[in-house]
Amino acid sequence: MSVSAKTLDKNEYFYGHKACAGCGGSLAVRNVLKVLGKNAVAVLPAGCMSAVGFNFPQLCFANNAIISTFAGTASMLTGIEAGFRRRGIKDFTAVGFAGDGGTADIGIQALSGAIDRNDNIIYICYDNEAYMNTGIQKSGLTPFGAKTTTTPAGSNIHGNIRPKKNMFEIVAAHDIPYAATATVGYMNDFLNKVEKASKIQGTKYIHVIAPCPTGWGIPVSDTVDAAREIVDCGLWYLAEYENHEFKLSRDPKTFTSVEDYLRKQARFKHLTDEDIKIITDSRDKKWEFIRKNWN
C-alpha cells in the first residue's frame, strides 16, 4: 500500500515533545512511527530527539522507546532484535533514530557492525547537518562552507572546509540489503521507503534530510521548503540501494538555483561567489557520475 496523508495511521506515537518550532527531526520521527505502528521499538541516542522526547516524568512516545549511549544506537538495536526474537515475539520492528553526528561520527562503528551481522533492524539518520543539540558544532555531515560554532566564518576560512561525508554510499559499500536517501520535504517518498524497509529482512538504512531552523538560520515556517529545495537544486539526491544496485528515486531534468538555496540560510550568508561556484561545480560533477553509473 502506498503511504500518503490519506492512508497514514491517525494515531499519534510521538507527541508532547519539547522540540523547537519547525524541527525537521521531530517531523521525521513522528511520521516514521505512524508507518511502523504501535509495535515499533525505538532506540534514540543522545541528541535532539532524545533530549526533547524523554523529559522526566513525561515520556513522549506511545510505543516502547529507550535512550542508548551516544555511540550505541545500532548495537542496542541488535540487542533488542535478538531479545524479542529469542522470546518468540515476531510482530515488532526495531528502529533507531540518530542524528548526523551520532551516525556519521560517533555511531559509525556500531552501525558498520550491525550491517556486517545483517541484523534485522531499521536505522534512520535524521540529518540536520551539525551537532544542533549541543550548540551547533560541525559534524561529519556538515556541508562545505557552512558556518558552525566550531567552523566560524572569517576572512581567511569561510566556514567548514571539508565536504559532507556520503553516508548513503558508505553503508551501500557494505552491500547492505537496503539503503535509501530521503527528505522531509518529499514526505511521501520518505515514508514509502520506510514502509518498504519494514518488509525487507536484514539491516536497512535511511538517511533523511531534516532541517534545523535554529542551526540553519531559516524561519521556522520554512523547514519543509528548505528540505524540498535542497533536492530541487541538486545538493541532495533521492535514491535507493538494493540488490547490489543504485537507483534514483527522483531525477530533476533541470536544477533550481544553488545560490538561492544557500543565500536563504544564515549559515551560508558569508559565502563568496567563488565559494558558491565550488559548491555548484561539485554538484555538477556528482550528478554527472550518478547519471552515468546509476539506473
C-alpha positions in Angstrom: 0.0 0.0 0.0 1.3 3.4 -0.9 1.7 5.6 2.1 0.2 9.1 1.9 -1.6 11.6 4.1 -4.8 9.7 3.4 -3.6 6.3 4.4 -1.2 7.3 7.3 -2.1 6.0 10.7 -4.2 8.6 12.5 -2.8 7.5 15.9 0.0 9.6 17.4 3.1 7.8 18.7 5.3 10.8 19.3 3.7 13.8 20.8 4.0 16.4 23.5 7.7 16.7 22.9 9.8 19.8 23.5 11.4 20.2 20.1 12.0 23.7 18.7 9.3 25.1 16.4 9.9 23.8 12.8 12.1 20.9 13.9 12.6 18.6 10.9 13.8 15.7 13.1 10.6 15.6 15.1 8.6 15.6 11.9 10.6 12.6 10.7 10.2 10.6 13.9 6.5 11.3 14.2 5.7 10.1 10.7 8.0 7.1 10.7 6.3 5.8 13.8 2.9 6.3 12.1 4.2 4.0 9.3 5.7 1.3 11.6 2.8 1.4 14.1 2.4 0.6 17.8 4.7 -2.4 17.9 7.8 -0.4 16.8 10.5 -0.3 19.4 12.5 2.9 19.1 16.2 3.5 20.1 17.4 7.0 20.3 21.0 8.0 21.4 22.0 11.3 23.0 20.8 14.0 20.6 17.9 16.3 19.8 15.2 13.6 19.7 16.2 12.0 23.0 16.5 15.4 24.6 13.1 16.5 23.6 11.3 13.2 23.9 12.4 12.0 27.3 11.6 14.6 29.9 11.1 13.1 33.3 8.4 12.4 34.3 7.0 12.7 30.8 7.7 10.2 28.0 6.7 11.5 24.6 6.4 8.1 23.0 3.3 6.0 22.9 5.2 2.9 22.0 8.3 1.4 23.6 11.3 3.7 23.3 14.7 3.8 25.0 17.8 6.1 25.1 21.0 4.5 24.1 24.6 5.6 24.6 25.7 8.1 22.0 27.7 5.6 20.1 25.4 2.6 20.6 22.2 3.1 18.6 22.9 0.2 16.3 24.3 -2.1 18.9 21.3 -1.5 21.2 19.0 -2.2 18.2 20.9 -5.5 17.8 20.2 -6.5 21.4 16.5 -5.6 21.2 16.0 -7.5 18.0 17.8 -10.5 19.4 15.9 -10.4 22.7 12.5 -10.2 21.1 13.4 -13.0 18.6 14.7 -15.2 21.5 11.3 -14.8 23.3 9.5 -15.8 20.1 8.0 -12.4 19.5 7.7 -11.6 15.8 5.3 -8.7 15.5 7.7 -5.8 16.1 10.1 -3.5 14.4 13.4 -2.4 15.9 14.0 1.2 14.7 16.8 3.6 15.6 16.7 7.4 15.2 20.1 9.0 15.4 21.3 12.4 14.3 24.1 13.2 11.9 26.9 13.3 14.5 25.5 10.2 16.2 25.6 8.4 12.9 28.5 9.6 10.7 30.9 10.2 13.6 30.2 8.7 17.0 28.0 5.8 15.9 29.5 4.7 12.6 31.4 1.8 14.1 28.3 0.2 15.7 26.3 0.8 12.5 29.0 -0.9 10.4 29.0 -3.9 12.8 25.2 -4.2 12.6 25.3 -4.2 8.8 28.1 -6.8 8.9 25.9 -9.1 11.0 22.9 -8.2 8.9 20.7 -7.6 12.0 17.1 -7.2 11.2 16.8 -3.5 12.1 15.9 -0.2 10.6 18.4 2.6 11.2 17.3 6.2 10.4 19.7 9.1 10.4 17.8 12.4 10.7 20.4 14.7 9.3 20.3 18.4 10.3 24.0 18.8 9.3 25.5 19.7 12.7 25.5 18.8 16.4 22.5 21.1 16.9 21.6 19.8 20.4 24.9 20.9 22.0 25.4 24.2 20.3 25.7 23.8 16.5 29.1 22.3 16.2 30.4 20.8 13.0 29.7 17.1 12.3 30.9 14.8 9.6 27.7 15.6 7.7 28.1 19.4 7.8 28.4 20.6 4.2 31.2 22.6 2.8 31.1 26.3 3.6 28.6 26.1 6.5 29.2 28.3 9.5 29.0 26.5 12.8 30.4 27.3 16.3 33.5 25.2 15.5 33.8 26.3 11.9 33.3 30.0 12.1 33.3 32.2 9.0 36.3 34.5 8.9 38.3 36.5 6.4 40.6 33.5 5.6 38.4 30.5 6.1 34.8 30.6 5.1 33.1 28.1 7.4 33.6 24.4 7.1 36.4 23.5 4.8 35.6 19.8 4.4 32.9 18.1 2.2 29.9 16.2 3.7 30.5 12.5 4.3 28.5 10.4 1.9 26.9 8.0 4.5 24.5 6.6 1.9 27.3 5.3 -0.2 29.4 4.3 2.8 26.6 1.9 4.0 26.0 0.7 0.5 29.7 -0.2 0.3 28.9 -2.8 3.0 26.4 -4.4 0.5 23.6 -3.7 2.9 20.2 -5.2 1.9 18.5 -1.8 1.6 19.6 1.8 1.9 17.8 5.0 0.8 18.1 8.7 0.9 15.1 10.9 1.7 14.0 14.3 2.9 11.1 15.6 5.0 10.4 17.9 2.0 9.2 15.0 -0.1 7.4 13.1 2.7 5.5 10.6 0.6 8.8 9.3 -0.9 10.4 9.1 2.6 7.5 7.2 4.2 7.1 4.8 1.3 10.8 4.0 1.7 10.2 3.4 5.4 7.3 1.0 4.6 9.5 -0.8 2.0 12.3 -1.1 4.5 9.9 -2.6 7.1 9.3 -5.6 4.7 12.9 -6.4 4.0 14.9 -8.8 6.1 18.2 -7.7 7.4 19.7 -4.3 8.1 18.1 -1.2 6.5 19.4 2.3 6.5 17.5 5.5 5.6 19.2 8.9 5.5 16.7 11.7 5.7 17.4 15.5 5.5 15.7 17.2 8.4 16.4 20.9 8.6 17.0 22.7 11.9 15.7 26.3 11.7 17.9 27.3 14.6 21.2 25.9 13.1 20.4 26.7 9.5 19.2 30.2 10.2 15.8 30.0 8.5 12.3 30.9 9.6 10.5 28.1 11.4 7.9 28.0 8.7 10.5 27.2 6.0 11.6 23.7 7.2 9.7 21.8 4.6 10.5 24.3 1.8 14.2 24.1 2.6 14.1 20.3 2.7 12.5 20.2 -0.7 14.8 22.9 -2.2 17.9 21.0 -1.3 16.7 18.3 -3.6 15.4 20.6 -6.3 18.8 22.4 -6.6 20.7 19.1 -6.7 22.7 19.3 -3.5 20.9 16.2 -2.2 19.6 13.3 -4.2 16.8 10.8 -3.6 17.9 7.3 -4.3 17.9 3.7 -3.2 20.4 0.9 -3.0 19.0 -2.6 -3.3 20.1 -5.9 -4.9 23.6 -4.5 -5.4 22.4 -1.6 -7.5 21.9 2.2 -7.1 18.7 3.6 -8.4 17.5 7.3 -8.4 14.1 7.9 -7.0 13.9 11.4 -8.5 15.9 12.8 -11.4 15.4 16.5 -11.8 15.8 17.4 -15.5 16.8 20.9 -14.5 18.0 22.3 -11.2 16.9 25.3 -9.3 19.5 27.8 -8.2 22.1 26.7 -5.7 22.8 30.3 -4.8 19.2 31.0 -4.0 19.1 27.9 -1.7 22.3 28.9 0.1 21.5 32.6 0.4 18.3 32.0 2.3 20.2 30.4 5.2 22.2 32.4 7.8 24.9 29.7 8.0 25.8 30.3 4.3 25.4 34.1 4.0 29.1 34.7 4.3 29.9 32.7 1.1 31.6 34.4 -1.8 30.7 33.9 -5.4 33.8 31.7 -5.7 32.6 29.6 -2.8 29.2 29.1 -4.4 30.9 28.2 -7.7 32.9 25.5 -5.9 29.6 24.1 -4.4 27.8 24.2 -7.8 30.7 22.6 -9.6 30.8 19.8 -7.0 27.1 19.2 -7.5 27.5 19.0 -11.3 30.4 16.5 -11.0 28.4 14.3 -8.7 25.4 14.3 -10.9 27.5 13.5 -13.9 28.7 10.4 -12.1 25.2 9.4 -10.9 23.6 9.7 -14.3 26.5 7.8 -15.9 26.6 4.9 -13.4 23.2 4.5 -11.7 20.0 3.2 -13.0 
